[in-house]
Amino acid sequence: MDARSTDGRREGREKMARPEQVLVYRHARVTRITHWINVLALTLLLMSGLQIFNAHPALYWGARSHFERPWLSMSAQPHGDKLVGLTQLGGLKLETTGVFGVSGKGEMLASRGFPRWVTLPASQDLADGRRWHFFFAWLFVINGLIYWGTNLINGHVRRDLVPSGKDLKPSNLWHEIVTHAQLKFPKGEEARHYNVLQKGAYLSVVLTGLTMSPGFDAGAPWLLDLFGGRQSARSIHFICMSLIVAFIVVHLVMVLVSGVWNNIRSMITGRYAIEVEPKAAAEPALQGAAE
């Protein structure tokens, strides 16, 4: 038998056995549009929220401000001929000059909770900060209502976002946690659908966003009593914001390690590339998210 023909057949079989990439339709148009509006709204909500926080950079529990007992504070203290930034968290005190408490350079050094480059507007202006914050809070809520309303009607929430009984089994939860910690991502048919961790993350972000909405608070003033008073509500709001920032950081890291271009393309065009066996690749590729 000719060695070259044998090698050729072997290479042909290896090529056929190699997984192929196909594009599946993963994100519907409404999902993509509301996602990018959320990127804008949450970024400006965070920056304007830090501006509001800087008007009084301290947090308390209860209905009133107990100035002598904040659980978190950022302040400036004189130290010789200069100001030193101090951050207090419970009984822990840290010098955080240049980041929290005191920031800026040279003559621009000023007493402020968060530095000017992360606040909107940059200069201390509580009135404008509140205007920016309320505008983008309403944009965030309306955008969320459009997303949920559309996807409840087309079945995307029930089909793709609500965790199933199989998803919530302890063995499956543990499997997803372990594989994500090992940076192993689903392939083939599994990659066409959200896993339980993605479903839980998306649902929790939307629900916490609604509970932080000023419109939601105005329509349900009893929420202040539920949270234990205005200062407790302010503290919980700050903690929720911090958790959302942590979620976004984790989300961005996962985007980086699982394929930047593939993820960005899916949020722009809706098409997401997955690896499938050659037989599966021959089937219609464009399926997945509902329009």
C-alpha positions as CSV (number, residue, x, y, z in Angstrom):
1,M,0.0,0.0,0.0
2,D,1.3,3.4,-0.9
3,A,2.5,5.2,2.3
4,R,1.5,8.6,1.0
5,S,-2.1,7.4,0.4
6,T,-2.2,6.0,4.0
7,D,-0.9,9.2,5.4
8,G,-3.5,11.1,3.4
9,R,-6.4,9.1,4.7
10,R,-5.1,9.4,8.2
11,E,-4.9,13.2,7.9
12,G,-8.4,13.2,6.4
13,R,-9.8,11.3,9.3
14,E,-8.0,13.6,11.8
15,K,-9.4,16.6,10.0
16,M,-12.9,15.2,10.0
17,A,-12.6,14.4,13.8
18,R,-11.4,17.9,14.6
19,P,-14.1,20.1,16.2
20,E,-15.5,22.8,13.9
21,Q,-16.6,26.3,14.8
22,V,-20.1,27.4,14.0
23,L,-22.0,30.6,14.8
24,V,-25.2,30.3,16.8
25,Y,-27.7,33.1,17.4
26,R,-27.3,33.7,21.1
27,H,-28.5,37.2,22.0
28,A,-31.7,38.7,20.5
29,R,-31.7,42.4,19.4
30,V,-33.5,43.6,22.6
31,T,-31.0,41.9,24.8
32,R,-28.1,43.5,23.0
33,I,-29.6,47.0,23.0
34,T,-30.6,46.9,26.7
35,H,-27.2,45.5,27.6
36,W,-25.3,48.5,26.1
37,I,-27.8,50.9,27.6
38,N,-27.1,49.2,31.0
39,V,-23.4,49.7,30.5
40,L,-23.9,53.4,30.0
41,A,-26.5,53.8,32.8
42,L,-24.6,51.7,35.4
43,T,-21.3,53.5,34.7
44,L,-22.8,57.0,35.2
45,L,-25.0,55.8,38.1
46,L,-21.8,54.7,39.9
47,M,-19.9,57.9,39.1
48,S,-22.8,60.2,40.1
49,G,-23.4,58.0,43.2
50,L,-19.9,58.5,44.4
51,Q,-20.4,62.3,43.9
52,I,-23.4,62.1,46.2
53,F,-21.5,60.0,48.7
54,N,-18.7,62.6,48.8
55,A,-21.1,65.2,50.2
56,H,-21.0,63.2,53.4
57,P,-18.4,60.4,53.1
58,A,-19.6,58.3,56.1
59,L,-22.2,55.5,56.6
60,Y,-24.3,54.6,59.7
61,W,-26.9,52.1,60.8
62,G,-30.3,53.1,62.0
63,A,-32.6,56.0,61.3
64,R,-30.2,58.8,62.2
65,S,-26.6,59.8,61.6
66,H,-24.5,59.0,64.7
67,F,-21.5,61.1,63.7
68,E,-19.2,59.6,66.4
69,R,-20.0,56.0,65.4
70,P,-19.8,55.5,61.6
71,W,-19.2,52.0,60.4
72,L,-17.4,53.4,57.3
73,S,-15.9,56.8,56.9
74,M,-13.4,58.6,54.7
75,S,-11.9,61.8,56.2
76,A,-8.9,64.1,56.0
77,Q,-6.7,64.7,59.1
78,P,-3.9,67.3,59.5
79,H,-0.5,65.7,59.9
80,G,2.2,68.3,60.3
81,D,1.9,70.7,57.4
82,K,-0.1,68.4,55.2
83,L,-3.4,66.6,55.0
84,V,-3.6,62.8,55.4
85,G,-6.5,60.7,54.1
86,L,-7.9,58.2,56.6
87,T,-10.4,55.4,55.9
88,Q,-12.2,53.8,58.8
89,L,-14.0,50.5,58.5
90,G,-15.4,49.5,61.9
91,G,-12.4,49.6,64.3
92,L,-9.9,49.5,61.5
93,K,-8.2,52.7,60.4
94,L,-6.0,52.9,57.3
95,E,-4.1,55.8,55.8
96,T,-5.4,56.1,52.2
97,T,-4.0,59.5,51.0
98,G,-4.3,59.9,47.3
99,V,-7.2,57.4,47.0
100,F,-9.8,57.9,49.8
101,G,-10.1,60.9,52.1
102,V,-7.6,63.1,50.5
103,S,-6.7,63.1,46.8
104,G,-5.1,65.3,44.1
105,K,-1.6,66.5,43.6
106,G,0.3,69.6,44.9
107,E,-2.0,72.6,45.3
108,M,-4.9,70.5,44.0
109,L,-4.7,68.2,47.1
110,A,-8.2,68.3,48.6
111,S,-10.4,66.6,51.2
112,R,-12.9,64.3,49.5
113,G,-14.1,60.7,49.9
114,F,-13.5,59.4,46.4
115,P,-11.1,61.1,43.9
116,R,-12.4,63.5,41.3
117,W,-11.6,61.2,38.3
118,V,-14.3,58.7,39.4
119,T,-17.1,61.1,40.2
120,L,-19.6,62.9,38.0
121,P,-19.3,65.8,37.9
122,A,-15.6,65.8,38.8
123,S,-15.8,68.9,41.0
124,Q,-17.8,68.7,44.2
125,D,-21.4,69.5,43.2
126,L,-24.1,67.6,45.1
127,A,-27.0,69.2,43.1
128,D,-25.7,68.2,39.7
129,G,-24.6,64.8,41.1
130,R,-28.2,64.1,42.2
131,R,-29.6,65.2,38.8
132,W,-27.2,62.8,36.9
133,H,-28.0,60.0,39.4
134,F,-31.8,60.3,39.2
135,F,-31.8,60.6,35.4
136,F,-29.7,57.4,34.9
137,A,-31.6,55.6,37.7
138,W,-34.8,56.1,35.7
139,L,-33.1,55.1,32.5
140,F,-31.8,51.9,34.2
141,V,-35.3,51.1,35.5
142,I,-37.1,51.8,32.2
143,N,-34.5,49.8,30.3
144,G,-34.9,46.9,32.7
145,L,-38.7,47.0,32.4
146,I,-38.4,46.9,28.6
147,Y,-35.9,44.0,28.8
148,W,-38.1,42.0,31.2
149,G,-41.4,42.9,29.5
150,T,-40.1,41.9,26.0
151,N,-38.4,38.7,27.2
152,L,-41.4,37.6,29.4
153,I,-43.6,37.8,26.3
154,N,-41.2,36.0,23.9
155,G,-40.4,33.3,26.5
156,H,-36.7,34.1,26.8
157,V,-36.9,34.5,30.6
158,R,-38.7,31.2,31.2
159,R,-36.7,29.3,28.6
160,D,-33.2,30.7,29.2
161,L,-33.0,32.7,32.5
162,V,-35.1,31.0,35.1
163,P,-33.0,28.1,36.7
164,S,-34.6,24.7,36.2
165,G,-34.8,21.9,38.8
166,K,-31.9,20.2,37.2
167,D,-29.8,23.5,37.3
168,L,-30.4,23.8,41.1
169,K,-29.3,20.3,42.0
170,P,-26.4,20.6,44.5
171,S,-24.2,18.3,42.2
172,N,-24.8,20.6,39.2
173,L,-24.1,23.8,41.2
174,W,-20.9,22.3,42.6
175,H,-19.9,21.2,39.1
176,E,-20.5,24.7,37.6
177,I,-18.5,26.3,40.4
178,V,-15.6,24.0,40.0
179,T,-15.4,24.2,36.2
180,H,-15.6,28.0,36.3
181,A,-12.9,28.2,39.0
182,Q,-10.7,26.0,36.7
183,L,-11.6,28.4,33.7
184,K,-13.2,25.5,31.8
185,F,-16.0,26.8,29.6
186,P,-18.8,24.8,28.0
187,K,-18.5,23.6,24.4
188,G,-20.9,22.2,21.8
189,E,-24.5,22.0,22.8
190,E,-23.8,23.2,26.4
191,A,-22.5,26.5,25.0
192,R,-25.8,27.3,23.3
193,H,-27.5,27.9,26.7
194,Y,-26.9,29.9,29.9
195,N,-25.6,27.8,32.9
196,V,-27.0,28.1,36.4
197,L,-24.3,30.6,37.5
198,Q,-25.0,32.9,34.6
199,K,-28.8,32.7,35.2
200,G,-28.4,33.5,38.9
201,A,-26.0,36.4,38.2
202,Y,-28.3,38.0,35.6
203,L,-31.4,37.7,37.8
204,S,-29.7,39.0,40.9
205,V,-28.3,42.1,39.1
206,V,-31.7,43.0,37.7
207,L,-33.6,42.5,41.1
208,T,-31.0,44.5,43.1
209,G,-31.3,47.2,40.5
210,L,-35.0,47.5,41.0
211,T,-34.7,47.6,44.8
212,M,-32.2,50.5,44.6
213,S,-34.4,52.5,42.2
214,P,-35.5,55.9,43.7
215,G,-38.8,55.5,41.9
216,F,-39.3,52.2,43.5
217,D,-38.6,53.8,46.9
218,A,-41.0,56.7,46.2
219,G,-43.8,54.2,45.4
220,A,-43.1,52.1,48.4
221,P,-42.0,54.4,51.3
222,W,-42.4,51.5,53.8
223,L,-39.1,50.2,52.4
224,L,-37.3,52.6,54.6
225,D,-38.8,51.0,57.7
226,L,-38.1,47.5,56.2
227,F,-34.4,48.4,55.9
228,G,-34.3,49.8,59.4
229,G,-34.2,53.6,58.7
230,R,-32.8,56.0,56.2
231,Q,-29.2,55.6,57.3
232,S,-29.4,51.8,57.1
233,A,-31.0,52.1,53.7
234,R,-28.1,54.3,52.6
235,S,-25.6,51.7,53.9
236,I,-27.4,48.8,52.2
237,H,-27.5,50.9,48.9
238,F,-23.7,51.4,49.2
239,I,-23.1,47.7,49.9
240,C,-25.3,46.7,46.9
241,M,-23.4,49.1,44.7
242,S,-20.1,47.5,45.8
243,L,-21.5,44.0,45.1
244,I,-22.6,45.1,41.6
245,V,-19.1,46.6,41.0
246,A,-17.6,43.2,42.1
247,F,-20.0,41.4,39.8
248,I,-18.9,43.6,36.9
249,V,-15.2,43.0,37.6
250,V,-15.8,39.2,37.7
251,H,-17.9,39.5,34.5
252,L,-15.2,41.4,32.7
253,V,-12.5,38.8,33.8
254,M,-14.7,36.0,32.5
255,V,-15.2,37.8,29.2
256,L,-11.4,38.1,28.9
257,V,-10.6,34.5,29.7
258,S,-13.4,33.0,27.7
259,G,-12.7,34.9,24.5
260,V,-12.9,38.7,24.2
261,W,-13.8,38.9,20.5
262,N,-16.3,36.1,20.6
263,N,-18.2,37.7,23.6
264,I,-18.1,41.2,22.2
265,R,-19.3,40.0,18.8
266,S,-22.2,38.2,20.4
267,M,-23.3,41.4,22.1
268,I,-23.0,43.4,18.9
269,T,-24.3,41.0,16.2
270,G,-25.9,38.3,18.4
271,R,-23.7,35.6,16.9
272,Y,-21.6,33.4,19.2
273,A,-19.0,30.9,18.0
274,I,-19.1,27.4,19.5
275,E,-17.1,24.3,18.8
276,V,-19.1,21.2,17.7
277,E,-18.3,17.8,16.3
278,P,-18.3,17.7,12.4
279,K,-21.6,15.9,12.3
280,A,-23.3,18.6,14.4
281,A,-21.7,21.4,12.4
282,A,-23.6,20.3,9.4
283,E,-26.9,21.1,11.1
284,P,-28.4,24.6,10.9
285,A,-26.2,26.8,12.9
286,L,-28.3,29.8,13.5
287,Q,-30.5,28.9,16.4
288,G,-30.8,29.9,20.0
289,A,-32.1,33.2,21.3
290,A,-35.6,34.2,20.4
291,E,-36.1,37.5,18.5
